Amino acid sequence: MRTIIWKELRERPTAMIASLLAIVLSVTALVAIRNVTIFSEKEVAGKLDKLGANVLILPKGVTLQDYYAADMQSETIPEEHVAELALSGLTGVEAISPKLCVPTTIDGRNVILTGILPQAEIQKMASWQGGMLFKKHAGCKAKINVADKKGDAPEALAERRALQNLGEDEVILGADYAEANGLAPGDSMELMGEKFSVLTTLPAAGTVDDGRVFAHLHTVQRLTKSGEVVNIIEVVGCCEDVANGLVAEMQTILPDTKIVTIANVVETQISINRMMTNLSYLFLAILVAVGGASMASASFANVIERRREIGTLMALGATPRFVTQLFLAKAVLLGLAGGISGYIVGSVLALFLGPYFADVSVLPIPSLALVASGTAIMVTLVASYYPARQAANLDPCLCFKEV
């Protein structure tokens, strides 16, 4: 049987290549899309786990595309909105972090100067008015709490997006900026004509924050003469409260702003992931339809072309079962070759498409090789079964009578 199959594949390569190509292309698309989708979903989940703030308060006309660059826009909102939030006493608000971003040049290098307001000053603002800030209800399971032991660590800014204390003559440097300029905690640097002390450098986070310089909000407002405004107010809210009406309460307090939750931020990426998953199912259907039709057509043509050979085999003692196995074995080989080839091509394609289209790093997923090969083999077997049964039911006498 093995000899007959290999001889058939060698002597009739056209039909084999056409069937194999249809399978390879379908499997390639399936594997590439599933690869990118899986790693994109992991990337979104990872970013969600690292985010400190889960509610963004933005100017009304801002269109949000990137969470970490949400403050990179020219529109502003009054800083007094921070006081309004602080004095509102909303339950579930764990931290309020207003920011003002201004592009500037330091020692000939372009940099984003970001003004931040320490939590201690916001808490003091509320206490002056007898208000109670950061009320946390019983049962709140939020991961981030401004009262934790890391609250006073400047490095917490990288993860929590909020800072407890910062002097007006101190700066915090992003990892990339500090490395590029050879600066370390305790060093001094000049910023827009004034001397500042480096409080700390943030650990690398892989975001735009790595290239920023952070200073006190009021210092940045004074140096840039921008007035008492901010680009964004980031809020750390208890997850349960965010889901149960906290955003609506904020919108009531600040009707002239746009309030976005993390769910809104990642909604676009999740929609893309869902679309890509549906596309992978579509290509699976294409694999079944095109690959199966191509394989069935090639098998039918093969049976017609080889009627006399099949009749000779059966006249020499080949059983219908042997003839059926002959065709199905060839189908398995084509399905296996198409599945493995499609997996390899699809994985290589995903390595390039992932960073380009979805901005994620992609690695081959070994389990997809089994899925791809198994699906391709199943499709070729189903497509070849009926032609194989037709060949097995041929009458040798009738085959020899044909001219």
GILINTA-V184062 format. One line per field, one symbol per residue. ss: DSSP state (~ for helix, > for strand, _ for the rest). phi: phi as a letter, one per 30 degrees, with the letter a starting at -180 (. if undefined). A space follows every 10 residues. Layout:
ss = ???
phi = ???
This chain:
ss = _~~~~~~~~~ ~_~~~~~~~~ ~~~~~~~~~~ ~~~~~~~~~~ ~~~~~~~~~~ ____>>>>>_ ______~~~_ ______>>_~ ~~~~~~~~__ >_>>>>>>>> >>>>>>__>> >>>>>>__~~ ~~~~~~~~__ ____>_____ __________ ___~~~~~~~ _________> >>>_~~~~~~ ~______>>> >__>>>>>>> >______~~~ ~>>>>>~~~~ ~~~~____>> _>>>>>>_~~ ~~~~~~~~~~ ~~~___>>>> >~~~~~~~~~ ~~~~~~~~~~ ~~~~~~~~~~ ~~~~~~~~~~ ~~~~~_~~~~ ~~~~~____~ ~~~~~~~~~~ ~~~~~~~~~~ ~~~~~~~~~~ ~~~~~~~~__ _____~~~~~ ~~~~~~~~~~ ~~~~~~~~~~ ~~___~~~~~ ~__
phi = .ddddddddd dbdddddddd dddddddedd ddddeddddd dddddddddd dddcbccbee cdcdbbedcd ddaddbbddd ddddddddid djdcabbdbb cbdabbhicd bcdcdbcdde ddddedddci dbcidbddjd cedcbdcddd dddeddedcc hbbdbaddcc bbcdeddddd cicbejdcbc bhibdbcdda cdddcibddd ccccbdeddd dddchdidbb dabcbcceed dedcjddddd dddbdccccb cdeddceddd dddddddddd ddddddeddd dddddddddd dddddceddd ddedddjdde dddddddddd dddddddddd dddddddddd ecdeddcchb dbbecedddd dddddddddd dddcddeddd ddcdcedddd ddc
